[in-house]
Amino acid sequence: GALIVAAHAGGLLPQLFSNVTWAVMACAVLKGLLDNVLSDYLWARAVLLTSPTVASVGLSMQIPMAAGLEVMMGRARWMREGGTVALMALGCTLVTTGFLGVVYK
């Protein structure tokens, strides 16, 4: 991020950034900060409030949550075939069971 801003400000890559305005660059930097810094901060808080193991295994809960959201939005391509539905259901069940096993040891 900082390298791109420096290259843009210094005119090192004018062809690459000829159509990029400072507003677009600011939005990209802000998005990078929100995506990376905020998620790392929240993970560190989760480690402090629980434990490193619970926080790390908790990240795997994104898989069943994403699968459920795909179904609710009607974008689950894996729902088109019976075999993939069974495998996704099995995977989500295993991930959830593993998370509950770590949390309620």
C-alpha positions in Angstrom: 0.0 0.0 0.0 2.6 2.5 1.1 4.8 1.5 -1.8 2.0 2.2 -4.3 1.3 5.6 -2.8 5.0 6.5 -2.9 5.3 5.4 -6.5 2.1 7.3 -7.4 3.3 10.5 -5.6 6.8 10.2 -7.0 5.7 9.7 -10.6 7.6 6.5 -10.9 4.8 4.6 -12.6 2.8 7.3 -14.4 1.3 4.9 -17.0 0.0 2.6 -14.4 -1.6 5.3 -12.3 -2.7 7.7 -15.0 -6.4 7.2 -14.3 -6.2 6.8 -10.5 -7.3 9.9 -8.6 -6.3 10.7 -5.0 -9.9 9.9 -3.9 -9.7 6.4 -5.4 -6.2 5.9 -3.8 -7.6 7.1 -0.4 -10.5 4.6 -0.7 -8.1 1.8 -1.5 -5.9 2.7 1.5 -8.9 3.0 3.8 -10.3 -0.4 2.6 -6.9 -1.9 3.2 -6.8 -0.5 6.7 -10.3 -1.7 7.5 -9.8 -5.2 6.0 -6.4 -5.9 7.5 -5.8 -3.8 10.6 -9.3 -4.1 12.0 -9.5 -7.9 11.4 -6.1 -8.3 13.1 -7.1 -6.2 16.0 -10.3 -8.1 16.5 -8.5 -11.4 16.3 -6.0 -10.2 18.9 -8.8 -9.1 21.2 -10.4 -12.5 20.8 -7.1 -14.1 21.8 -7.0 -12.0 24.9 -10.6 -12.6 25.8 -10.6 -16.4 25.2 -7.4 -18.3 24.2 -5.3 -18.6 21.1 -6.7 -22.0 20.2 -10.4 -20.9 20.5 -9.8 -17.7 18.6 -7.9 -19.6 15.8 -10.5 -22.4 15.5 -13.2 -19.8 15.7 -11.9 -18.4 12.4 -12.9 -21.7 10.7 -16.5 -21.0 11.6 -16.5 -18.7 8.5 -17.0 -21.9 6.4 -20.4 -22.9 7.7 -21.5 -19.3 8.0 -20.6 -18.6 4.3 -22.3 -21.8 3.2 -25.5 -20.7 5.0 -25.3 -17.3 3.5 -24.8 -18.7 0.0 -28.0 -20.8 0.5 -30.0 -17.8 1.8 -28.9 -15.6 -1.1 -29.5 -18.4 -3.7 -25.9 -18.4 -4.9 -24.9 -21.8 -3.7 -23.5 -23.5 -6.8 -22.7 -26.6 -4.8 -26.4 -27.2 -4.3 -26.8 -28.3 -7.9 -25.6 -31.8 -7.3 -26.4 -34.2 -4.5 -22.8 -35.3 -3.9 -21.6 -31.8 -3.4 -24.5 -31.0 -1.0 -23.6 -34.0 1.1 -19.9 -33.1 1.2 -20.6 -29.5 2.1 -23.0 -30.5 4.8 -20.5 -33.0 6.2 -17.7 -30.4 6.1 -19.8 -27.8 7.8 -20.9 -30.3 10.5 -17.3 -31.3 11.1 -16.1 -27.7 11.4 -18.9 -26.8 13.8 -18.4 -30.0 15.8 -14.6 -29.2 16.1 -15.3 -25.6 17.2 -17.8 -26.8 19.8 -15.4 -29.4 21.0 -12.7 -26.8 21.5 -15.0 -24.3 23.2 -16.7 -26.8 25.5 -13.7 -29.1 26.1 
